[in-house]
Amino acid sequence: MFTIAEEPIDIAAIRQKAGDDSVGGIAIFEGVVRNHNEGHGVQSLEYQAYSEMAEREGQVIMQETLEKFDIVTAFCQHRIGHLKIREMAVYIYVGSKHRREAFEACQYIINEVKKRVPIWKKEHYLKKPAEWVACHGCSHPH
């Protein structure tokens, strides 16, 4: 349900695994690399993770999502490595019988992943040296 990937995210493969005839609503979130952050031009991002721990915490989040929301299926994949502008960094797919649950679960997943999964981001800027951006909640218990 949650994976870390070094290769580009294969949306078709995720959708194939997620197929279920009871699903009536699908919410998808695609997080892509943008060309700016906090007033600075960005040329690329670099993601690193403690993959084993990241996948373990990601699985906990996905299980929580299944228990908390009335959904049928949920998948999340996060990239690591050096990504260019417009490359996809994270993909979330949630299927439910109705749309509201899918939207709510999708938002829950991305918020929790950003807070809790040990993935670090290094921003490579256009006009200043690259710097690591904090993993917002990785060092804090949830």
N, C-alpha and C positions, 0 to 999 in steps of 0.2 A: 504494500500500500504506500510506503514511503521509500524512496531510493535516492542515492547520490549518484550522479553520472559525470563522467569526464567527457563523454561524447555529446553532440547535440541531441536534444530531447526529441524522441520519436513519438510524435502526437498520435499517429495512426496506430502504433502498437499499443499505446495506452488505451485509446478508444476501443480497440478490438478486445482487450482484456476486460474492459468495463462494461461491455454490452450486456444488457438485461432487459427483457421484454416488459418488465413492470415499471421501468423508468419512464416518466412523463415529462420531467424537467431536468435539464442539465445546466449546471453553472460551471464555467471555465474561467480560470484566471491565468493570464500569461504575464509574467513579470519580465520585462526586457531592459536591456542596458540603455540608459538615456545619455544624452550628451552634456548634461549639466548636473550639478548638485550644490546647493547652498551658495549660489552665485558664482561658482567656478565652472569653467569649461572642462568636460571630462572626455578623454579620448578612448578609454577602455576601463574594464574592471577585471580584477583577479580575485577569484574565490578559492579559499582553502577551507578544509574541514577535517576534523577528526572523524573520519567516515564511519567507523564502527559505532562510536558514541552518537553521532548525528543520526544515523539510521535507527538506532535504538530509541532515541528520544522522538524522532519523527514517527515511528510506529506507535509510540505511546499516544502522541497527539492524534493520530488517525483512529486509534481505538476509542479514545475519548470522544472523538467526533461521531463515530458510529453509535455510541451509547447516548450522547447528548441530543442528537438530532434524528429526526425520522427520515433517514436516508437509506438508499439501497447500496450504494457503492461510493468509494472515495479513493483517489490516487493523488500523490504528490511526488514530483521529481525535481530535485535541485541540482543545478550544474556546479561543478568546480572547474578550476583552470582559468585561463585568460580568455575573456570574452570581449568582443568588439561591440560598438554601438549597434543597437537593434537586435543583437543576439538574445535569445531567450535564456534567462537565468533560472526561472522557476515556472513550473506548469502544474496547475491543480485542476482536477476533474472531479466533480461531484454529481452523482445521479440520484434522483429521488422521485417519488410518485408525483410530487407537486413542486412548483418552482420556488416557493418561499423557503422551504427547508434547504433546497440546494444552494440558494444564495447565502443564507445564514451560515450554513456549514462551510462553504467556500471561504467566506470572510473569516470565520473562526480559525480555519486551518492556516491561512497566510499570517494572521496576527500571532498565533502561537508559534509557528515556525520561526518568524522573525525574532520573537522574544526568547525562545528556549533552545533552539537547535544550534550547536556549536559550529557555525559557519562564519568565517571571517572574510571581510571584503576589503580589498586594497583598491583605492581609486587612483587611476593614472590621469593626471590633469594635463591640460594644455599649457598652462602658464605657471605652474608651481610644481614642486616635487611630489611624487606619489606618496600617499599615506594610507595607513590602515584605518578603517572605520570600525568603531566598536560593535561587538556582538552584544546587542542591547541587554539581554537578560540571561546570557549563557552562564554567568557566574553566580546567579542568584537562584535560590530554590523557588519552585513554583507551587 
